[in-house]
Structures are given as C-alpha cells and as structure tokens.
C-alpha cells in the first residue's frame, strides 16, 4: 500500500472517530441531546478538526484519482488547527482532569477520550506524518491564537451578560465554561491563567516552527 492510500485510510479513521466523538459528546446516541455543549471550546475545536479531516479526505481521494503522490494539503492551516486542538488536549488533562476526578466525572468513557485525547492525537500524527515541512512562516505562530482568543472574548461577553453554562454543586449559577476563565470563582487569576496559556502555546507553536525549518533543511 502506497503512502497516499495509507493517508486516505488513516484520515477516514480520523474523520469517523472525530465525528462519533462529537456526536456522542452532544448526546445524539443517548437520546438526551445537549446543544449547549456546542458552546464549549472542546466541541468547537473537535468540529474544526472534523471538517479539516473531511477536507483532507476529499483532497487525498482526488490525488489517488489523478495517480499523484501528494498527501500534504494546506499545511500552514493544518498547523494552526493542530495547535488549537492541542490546547483542548493539554488544558483538559493538566487543568481540568484533576478537578474532574474529584467530582467523579467519567474520564475513561469514549465520549470523553475521543474529544480530549484520541482525536487531538490522531490529528497531530496526521500533520507530523503526512504534511510537508518548510511551509511555515514565523507569523503562523501568532495565527494559532485567533480561535482561542476569540473564544475567550465571546464567552466572557456572554458570561458577563448573565448567560448560565450550568450550576455548581451548591446550585450556584456558573457563567463561564471553564473554571480558569471564571472571574466569579477565581477573580483576576482568570486573567493570569489566560495569559499563561497564551505564553505556553506561543512557545509550543514556536517549537513546531523551529522543527519545521530544521526538517525542511535536512530534506
């Protein structure tokens, strides 16, 4: 099996896992659909990856039809989405999982693992294995912030406007999707969390950029 066929098979698997993960997370299969889940960064970032997997499948099928060997499509855009979905992966397992364990949140279900681990890892591997190196430019590391910071902005606006994402264990309304963004609960520490995450992910993006340049030179 050549590389293009391997890429196509891999991307179909990635698409199916991303799709089922989002649908399960929304409660489609349980009969208790929660469209409010769409307001969470986790689901939104997984939908972005789902759509891009679909795009990659479309382009890979066309490559096969034309007897070409290309597996890399829009690597700069894929890089941006890789970092954005890694934000989902890292923030959940570093910041949110410890709190989830305390509240007996079902960590090891397909619903949780698909959106917080499997899909992010599959998409990262796709980028590392099938995308060409040497396309990134320095400004791309800042583009990765567009989606997350836009999310912070609009969820902060609706939170300050009184929107309720849910209720805590004491039945107190929660106006923000994640505790580290919740000004009501952590005060100005929410700003520190966000600035810290921005710095960390700029650093991760820069490491990807350096690796991209190093690998392009070696090739």
C-alpha positions in Angstrom: 0.0 0.0 0.0 1.5 3.4 -1.0 1.6 6.4 1.2 -1.4 8.1 -0.4 -3.6 5.0 0.3 -2.3 4.8 3.8 -3.0 8.6 4.3 -6.6 8.1 3.0 -7.3 5.1 5.3 -5.9 7.0 8.3 -7.9 10.1 7.5 -11.1 8.2 7.1 -10.5 6.6 10.5 -9.7 10.0 12.0 -12.9 11.5 10.5 -15.1 8.7 11.8 -13.6 9.0 15.3 -13.9 12.8 15.3 -17.5 12.6 14.1 -18.6 9.9 16.5 -16.8 11.7 19.4 -18.6 15.0 18.7 -22.0 13.2 18.3 -21.6 11.1 21.5 -20.5 14.2 23.4 -23.6 16.1 22.2 -25.7 13.1 23.4 -27.0 12.2 20.0 -26.9 8.5 20.7 -28.2 8.7 24.3 -31.5 10.5 23.4 -30.6 13.5 25.5 -29.2 15.9 23.0 -27.5 19.0 24.6 -26.8 21.7 22.0 -25.4 23.8 24.8 -22.4 21.6 24.6 -21.6 23.4 21.3 -20.6 26.4 23.4 -17.6 24.6 24.7 -14.1 25.0 23.2 -13.6 21.3 23.3 -16.5 20.6 21.0 -15.8 23.5 18.7 -12.1 22.6 18.2 -13.1 19.0 17.5 -15.6 20.2 14.9 -12.9 22.2 13.3 -10.7 19.1 13.1 -13.6 17.0 11.8 -14.1 19.5 9.0 -10.4 19.5 8.2 -10.2 15.7 8.2 -13.1 15.8 5.7 -11.2 18.3 3.5 -8.1 16.1 3.7 -10.1 13.0 2.6 -11.5 15.0 -0.4 -8.0 16.1 -1.5 -6.5 12.7 -0.9 -9.2 10.9 -3.0 -8.5 13.4 -5.8 -4.8 12.7 -5.6 -5.5 8.9 -6.0 -7.8 9.6 -8.9 -5.0 11.6 -10.6 -2.3 9.0 -9.8 -0.4 11.5 -7.8 1.6 11.1 -4.6 0.7 14.2 -2.7 -0.5 13.8 0.9 0.1 17.4 2.2 -2.6 20.0 1.8 -2.7 23.4 3.4 0.0 22.6 5.9 0.0 26.1 7.4 -3.7 25.9 8.1 -3.4 22.4 9.5 -0.6 23.6 11.8 -2.8 26.2 13.2 -5.6 23.7 13.9 -3.1 21.2 15.3 -2.1 23.7 18.0 -5.7 24.7 18.6 -6.7 21.1 19.2 -3.6 20.5 21.4 -4.9 23.3 23.6 -8.0 21.1 24.1 -5.8 18.1 24.9 -3.3 19.8 27.2 -5.7 22.0 29.1 -8.1 19.2 29.8 -5.5 16.7 31.1 -3.5 19.3 33.0 -6.1 21.7 34.4 -9.5 20.1 34.2 -8.9 16.4 34.7 -7.7 16.7 38.3 -10.9 18.6 39.2 -13.0 16.1 37.2 -11.6 13.2 39.2 -12.7 14.9 42.4 -16.2 15.2 41.1 -16.3 11.6 39.8 -16.5 12.8 36.2 -16.4 9.8 33.8 -12.9 10.3 32.4 -12.4 6.9 30.7 -15.5 6.9 28.5 -15.4 7.1 24.8 -17.3 10.4 24.9 -14.6 12.0 26.9 -11.5 10.2 25.5 -12.5 10.8 21.9 -12.7 14.6 22.1 -10.0 15.1 24.7 -7.3 12.6 23.6 -7.9 10.4 20.6 -8.9 13.0 18.0 -6.2 15.5 19.1 -3.5 12.8 18.9 -4.7 11.5 15.6 -4.8 14.9 14.1 -1.3 15.7 15.4 0.1 12.4 13.9 -1.5 13.2 10.6 0.3 16.6 10.5 3.6 15.1 11.5 3.5 12.1 9.1 1.6 13.4 6.0 2.2 17.1 5.8 5.3 18.6 4.1 7.8 20.6 6.1 9.2 24.0 5.2 5.9 25.9 4.6 5.5 27.6 8.0 6.4 31.3 8.4 7.0 33.0 11.7 3.7 34.8 11.8 1.9 31.5 11.8 2.7 31.0 15.4 0.5 34.0 16.2 -2.3 32.9 14.0 -2.9 29.9 16.3 -4.2 32.4 18.9 -7.1 33.7 16.7 -9.5 31.0 17.5 -8.8 30.6 21.3 -8.7 34.3 22.0 -11.9 34.8 20.0 -13.5 32.1 22.1 -12.3 33.8 25.4 -13.7 37.1 24.2 -17.2 36.0 23.2 -17.6 33.6 26.2 -16.5 36.4 28.5 -19.1 38.7 26.9 -22.0 36.2 27.3 -20.8 35.3 30.8 -20.7 38.9 31.9 -24.1 39.3 30.3 -25.5 36.7 32.7 -25.6 33.5 30.5 -25.6 30.4 32.6 -23.5 27.4 31.5 -24.7 25.3 34.4 -24.7 25.1 38.2 -22.1 24.0 40.6 -22.5 21.5 43.5 -24.1 24.2 45.6 -26.7 25.1 42.9 -24.9 28.4 42.2 -25.1 29.5 38.5 -21.9 29.2 36.5 -21.4 31.9 33.9 -18.2 30.7 32.3 -17.4 27.4 30.5 -14.2 26.6 32.4 -13.1 27.3 36.0 -9.8 29.0 34.9 -11.9 31.6 32.9 -14.4 32.1 35.7 -14.0 35.6 37.1 -16.8 34.9 39.6 -14.8 32.0 41.1 -11.1 32.8 40.7 -11.2 36.6 40.2 -8.2 38.1 38.5 -6.5 34.7 38.5 -8.6 34.1 35.4 -6.5 36.7 33.6 -3.3 35.1 34.8 -4.5 31.7 33.6 -5.3 33.0 30.1 -2.0 35.0 29.8 -0.1 31.9 31.0 -1.8 29.7 28.4 -1.1 32.2 25.7 2.6 32.3 26.5 2.8 28.5 26.8 1.1 27.9 23.5 3.1 30.5 21.7 6.2 28.6 23.0 4.8 25.3 21.7 4.0 26.9 18.4 7.5 28.3 18.1 9.0 24.9 18.8 6.9 23.5 16.0 8.1 26.3 13.7 11.7 25.6 14.5 11.2 21.9 14.0 9.6 22.6 10.6 12.5 24.7 9.5 15.1 22.2 10.7 13.4 19.2 9.0 12.9 21.2 5.7 16.7 22.0 5.7 17.6 18.3 6.4 15.4 17.3 3.4 
